[in-house]
Amino acid sequence: MDYVYKVKVVSAALTYTIDRFTVLVEDVIISSGINAEYFFFFFFFFF
């Protein structure tokens, strides 16, 4: 049970971090005027 709890906490923290990072990246893209769809296609294509 303790192991399951730790896995849930870690996955929740990762999800939160990724969500925050995505919002941050989107803000940077929007403020610099780059087309977001093109950027994400480029990002996922090369990484």
Gaussian input, Z-matrix of N, CA and C with variables (Angstrom, degrees):
# hf/3-21g

backbone

0 1
 N
 C     1     B1
 C     2     B2     1     A1
 N     3     B3     2     A2     1     D1
 C     4     B4     3     A3     2     D2
 C     5     B5     4     A4     3     D3
 N     6     B6     5     A5     4     D4
 C     7     B7     6     A6     5     D5
 C     8     B8     7     A7     6     D6
 N     9     B9     8     A8     7     D7
 C    10    B10     9     A9     8     D8
 C    11    B11    10    A10     9     D9
 N    12    B12    11    A11    10    D10
 C    13    B13    12    A12    11    D11
 C    14    B14    13    A13    12    D12
 N    15    B15    14    A14    13    D13
 C    16    B16    15    A15    14    D14
 C    17    B17    16    A16    15    D15
 N    18    B18    17    A17    16    D16
 C    19    B19    18    A18    17    D17
 C    20    B20    19    A19    18    D18
 N    21    B21    20    A20    19    D19
 C    22    B22    21    A21    20    D20
 C    23    B23    22    A22    21    D21
 N    24    B24    23    A23    22    D22
 C    25    B25    24    A24    23    D23
 C    26    B26    25    A25    24    D24
 N    27    B27    26    A26    25    D25
 C    28    B28    27    A27    26    D26
 C    29    B29    28    A28    27    D27
 N    30    B30    29    A29    28    D28
 C    31    B31    30    A30    29    D29
 C    32    B32    31    A31    30    D30
 N    33    B33    32    A32    31    D31
 C    34    B34    33    A33    32    D32
 C    35    B35    34    A34    33    D33
 N    36    B36    35    A35    34    D34
 C    37    B37    36    A36    35    D35
 C    38    B38    37    A37    36    D36
 N    39    B39    38    A38    37    D37
 C    40    B40    39    A39    38    D38
 C    41    B41    40    A40    39    D39
 N    42    B42    41    A41    40    D40
 C    43    B43    42    A42    41    D41
 C    44    B44    43    A43    42    D42
 N    45    B45    44    A44    43    D43
 C    46    B46    45    A45    44    D44
 C    47    B47    46    A46    45    D45
 N    48    B48    47    A47    46    D46
 C    49    B49    48    A48    47    D47
 C    50    B50    49    A49    48    D48
 N    51    B51    50    A50    49    D49
 C    52    B52    51    A51    50    D50
 C    53    B53    52    A52    51    D51
 N    54    B54    53    A53    52    D52
 C    55    B55    54    A54    53    D53
 C    56    B56    55    A55    54    D54
 N    57    B57    56    A56    55    D55
 C    58    B58    57    A57    56    D56
 C    59    B59    58    A58    57    D57
 N    60    B60    59    A59    58    D58
 C    61    B61    60    A60    59    D59
 C    62    B62    61    A61    60    D60
 N    63    B63    62    A62    61    D61
 C    64    B64    63    A63    62    D62
 C    65    B65    64    A64    63    D63
 N    66    B66    65    A65    64    D64
 C    67    B67    66    A66    65    D65
 C    68    B68    67    A67    66    D66
 N    69    B69    68    A68    67    D67
 C    70    B70    69    A69    68    D68
 C    71    B71    70    A70    69    D69
 N    72    B72    71    A71    70    D70
 C    73    B73    72    A72    71    D71
 C    74    B74    73    A73    72    D72
 N    75    B75    74    A74    73    D73
 C    76    B76    75    A75    74    D74
 C    77    B77    76    A76    75    D75
 N    78    B78    77    A77    76    D76
 C    79    B79    78    A78    77    D77
 C    80    B80    79    A79    78    D78
 N    81    B81    80    A80    79    D79
 C    82    B82    81    A81    80    D80
 C    83    B83    82    A82    81    D81
 N    84    B84    83    A83    82    D82
 C    85    B85    84    A84    83    D83
 C    86    B86    85    A85    84    D84
 N    87    B87    86    A86    85    D85
 C    88    B88    87    A87    86    D86
 C    89    B89    88    A88    87    D87
 N    90    B90    89    A89    88    D88
 C    91    B91    90    A90    89    D89
 C    92    B92    91    A91    90    D90
 N    93    B93    92    A92    91    D91
 C    94    B94    93    A93    92    D92
 C    95    B95    94    A94    93    D93
 N    96    B96    95    A95    94    D94
 C    97    B97    96    A96    95    D95
 C    98    B98    97    A97    96    D96
 N    99    B99    98    A98    97    D97
 C   100   B100    99    A99    98    D98
 C   101   B101   100   A100    99    D99
 N   102   B102   101   A101   100   D100
 C   103   B103   102   A102   101   D101
 C   104   B104   103   A103   102   D102
 N   105   B105   104   A104   103   D103
 C   106   B106   105   A105   104   D104
 C   107   B107   106   A106   105   D105
 N   108   B108   107   A107   106   D106
 C   109   B109   108   A108   107   D107
 C   110   B110   109   A109   108   D108
 N   111   B111   110   A110   109   D109
 C   112   B112   111   A111   110   D110
 C   113   B113   112   A112   111   D111
 N   114   B114   113   A113   112   D112
 C   115   B115   114   A114   113   D113
 C   116   B116   115   A115   114   D114
 N   117   B117   116   A116   115   D115
 C   118   B118   117   A117   116   D116
 C   119   B119   118   A118   117   D117
 N   120   B120   119   A119   118   D118
 C   121   B121   120   A120   119   D119
 C   122   B122   121   A121   120   D120
 N   123   B123   122   A122   121   D121
 C   124   B124   123   A123   122   D122
 C   125   B125   124   A124   123   D123
 N   126   B126   125   A125   124   D124
 C   127   B127   126   A126   125   D125
 C   128   B128   127   A127   126   D126
 N   129   B129   128   A128   127   D127
 C   130   B130   129   A129   128   D128
 C   131   B131   130   A130   129   D129
 N   132   B132   131   A131   130   D130
 C   133   B133   132   A132   131   D131
 C   134   B134   133   A133   132   D132
 N   135   B135   134   A134   133   D133
 C   136   B136   135   A135   134   D134
 C   137   B137   136   A136   135   D135
 N   138   B138   137   A137   136   D136
 C   139   B139   138   A138   137   D137
 C   140   B140   139   A139   138   D138

   B1=1.4649
   B2=1.5306
   B3=1.3147
   B4=1.4627
   B5=1.5258
   B6=1.3350
   B7=1.4691
   B8=1.5243
   B9=1.3293
   B10=1.4666
   B11=1.5224
   B12=1.3300
   B13=1.4603
   B14=1.5207
   B15=1.3330
   B16=1.4685
   B17=1.5268
   B18=1.3267
   B19=1.4620
   B20=1.5265
   B21=1.3392
   B22=1.4673
   B23=1.5244
   B24=1.3244
   B25=1.4674
   B26=1.5263
   B27=1.3369
   B28=1.4679
   B29=1.5209
   B30=1.3308
   B31=1.4628
   B32=1.5271
   B33=1.3274
   B34=1.4656
   B35=1.5238
   B36=1.3267
   B37=1.4630
   B38=1.5240
   B39=1.3274
   B40=1.4662
   B41=1.5269
   B42=1.3242
   B43=1.4606
   B44=1.5186
   B45=1.3407
   B46=1.4630
   B47=1.5236
   B48=1.3346
   B49=1.4669
   B50=1.5210
   B51=1.3384
   B52=1.4657
   B53=1.5267
   B54=1.3433
   B55=1.4625
   B56=1.5207
   B57=1.3409
   B58=1.4630
   B59=1.5201
   B60=1.3320
   B61=1.4657
   B62=1.5271
   B63=1.3392
   B64=1.4617
   B65=1.5223
   B66=1.3336
   B67=1.4677
   B68=1.5227
   B69=1.3222
   B70=1.4649
   B71=1.5224
   B72=1.3319
   B73=1.4640
   B74=1.5281
   B75=1.3403
   B76=1.4614
   B77=1.5236
   B78=1.3371
   B79=1.4684
   B80=1.5189
   B81=1.3265
   B82=1.4635
   B83=1.5268
   B84=1.3365
   B85=1.4675
   B86=1.5289
   B87=1.3272
   B88=1.4624
   B89=1.5252
   B90=1.3332
   B91=1.4589
   B92=1.5247
   B93=1.3322
   B94=1.4609
   B95=1.5297
   B96=1.3405
   B97=1.4529
   B98=1.5142
   B99=1.3305
   B100=1.4616
   B101=1.5321
   B102=1.3136
   B103=1.4599
   B104=1.5325
   B105=1.3345
   B106=1.4562
   B107=1.5269
   B108=1.3432
   B109=1.4604
   B110=1.5219
   B111=1.3219
   B112=1.4614
   B113=1.5253
   B114=1.3287
   B115=1.4618
   B116=1.5259
   B117=1.3434
   B118=1.4597
   B119=1.5264
   B120=1.3270
   B121=1.4605
   B122=1.5231
   B123=1.3182
   B124=1.4606
   B125=1.5296
   B126=1.3359
   B127=1.4629
   B128=1.5273
   B129=1.3321
   B130=1.4616
   B131=1.5283
   B132=1.3247
   B133=1.4604
   B134=1.5250
   B135=1.3282
   B136=1.4613
   B137=1.5207
   B138=1.3347
   B139=1.4659
   B140=1.5129
   A1=110.25
   A2=115.34
   A3=119.82
   A4=110.46
   A5=116.24
   A6=120.75
   A7=110.85
   A8=116.53
   A9=121.01
   A10=109.87
   A11=116.81
   A12=121.15
   A13=110.69
   A14=116.20
   A15=119.98
   A16=111.03
   A17=117.40
   A18=120.93
   A19=110.23
   A20=116.67
   A21=120.06
   A22=111.03
   A23=116.62
   A24=120.39
   A25=110.37
   A26=116.54
   A27=120.29
   A28=110.50
   A29=117.38
   A30=119.81
   A31=110.87
   A32=117.00
   A33=120.12
   A34=110.58
   A35=116.77
   A36=120.77
   A37=110.66
   A38=116.82
   A39=120.69
   A40=110.71
   A41=115.92
   A42=120.07
   A43=110.50
   A44=116.79
   A45=121.15
   A46=110.76
   A47=116.27
   A48=120.69
   A49=110.81
   A50=116.59
   A51=120.64
   A52=110.09
   A53=117.02
   A54=120.46
   A55=110.96
   A56=116.65
   A57=120.67
   A58=110.31
   A59=116.46
   A60=120.88
   A61=110.58
   A62=115.96
   A63=120.26
   A64=110.80
   A65=116.64
   A66=120.92
   A67=110.00
   A68=115.89
   A69=120.30
   A70=110.99
   A71=116.31
   A72=121.10
   A73=110.37
   A74=116.90
   A75=120.36
   A76=111.03
   A77=116.94
   A78=120.30
   A79=110.74
   A80=116.52
   A81=120.43
   A82=110.26
   A83=116.18
   A84=120.69
   A85=110.22
   A86=116.47
   A87=120.41
   A88=110.35
   A89=117.23
   A90=119.89
   A91=111.73
   A92=117.22
   A93=119.24
   A94=111.77
   A95=117.32
   A96=121.42
   A97=114.67
   A98=117.95
   A99=120.34
   A100=108.93
   A101=116.57
   A102=120.96
   A103=109.02
   A104=117.27
   A105=122.22
   A106=112.11
   A107=117.02
   A108=119.28
   A109=110.73
   A110=116.35
   A111=119.91
   A112=110.93
   A113=115.61
   A114=119.57
   A115=111.25
   A116=116.69
   A117=119.07
   A118=111.55
   A119=117.20
   A120=119.38
   A121=109.68
   A122=115.76
   A123=121.79
   A124=110.65
   A125=115.23
   A126=120.93
   A127=111.40
   A128=117.02
   A129=120.06
   A130=111.90
   A131=116.42
   A132=119.04
   A133=111.06
   A134=116.74
   A135=120.11
   A136=113.61
   A137=117.97
   A138=120.00
   A139=109.36
   D1=-39.93
   D2=179.16
   D3=-63.17
   D4=-38.86
   D5=179.41
   D6=-64.30
   D7=-44.13
   D8=179.97
   D9=-61.87
   D10=-40.88
   D11=179.18
   D12=-61.67
   D13=-44.51
   D14=179.87
   D15=-62.93
   D16=-41.70
   D17=179.24
   D18=-62.05
   D19=-42.16
   D20=179.57
   D21=-63.93
   D22=-42.13
   D23=-179.41
   D24=-64.58
   D25=-44.27
   D26=-179.01
   D27=-65.02
   D28=-43.93
   D29=-178.88
   D30=-66.30
   D31=-37.08
   D32=177.55
   D33=-65.69
   D34=-41.29
   D35=178.84
   D36=-64.58
   D37=-41.76
   D38=178.35
   D39=-63.33
   D40=-44.66
   D41=179.63
   D42=-60.53
   D43=-44.84
   D44=179.40
   D45=-61.67
   D46=-45.04
   D47=-178.71
   D48=-62.80
   D49=-44.15
   D50=-179.69
   D51=-64.32
   D52=-40.75
   D53=178.50
   D54=-61.92
   D55=-45.17
   D56=179.50
   D57=-63.07
   D58=-42.26
   D59=179.98
   D60=-62.98
   D61=-41.88
   D62=-179.87
   D63=-62.63
   D64=-43.55
   D65=178.66
   D66=-62.50
   D67=-42.51
   D68=179.50
   D69=-61.91
   D70=-46.26
   D71=179.62
   D72=-62.18
   D73=-42.83
   D74=179.39
   D75=-62.45
   D76=-40.43
   D77=178.20
   D78=-62.00
   D79=-42.70
   D80=179.66
   D81=-64.20
   D82=-43.20
   D83=-179.43
   D84=-62.82
   D85=-46.60
   D86=-177.82
   D87=-64.75
   D88=-42.19
   D89=-177.23
   D90=-70.04
   D91=-27.43
   D92=178.97
   D93=-92.44
   D94=-4.53
   D95=171.63
   D96=80.91
   D97=18.60
   D98=178.87
   D99=-85.04
   D100=144.66
   D101=176.82
   D102=-66.86
   D103=118.26
   D104=-173.12
   D105=-64.66
   D106=-40.95
   D107=-178.16
   D108=-62.71
   D109=-42.31
   D110=178.89
   D111=-64.00
   D112=-41.63
   D113=-179.44
   D114=-62.05
   D115=-46.21
   D116=-177.64
   D117=-68.94
   D118=-34.37
   D119=174.78
   D120=-62.11
   D121=-46.27
   D122=179.41
   D123=-61.10
   D124=-45.25
   D125=-177.89
   D126=-61.86
   D127=-49.58
   D128=-176.97
   D129=-73.11
   D130=-27.68
   D131=179.88
   D132=-68.90
   D133=-38.31
   D134=-176.29
   D135=-96.29
   D136=-15.28
   D137=177.33
   D138=-123.94

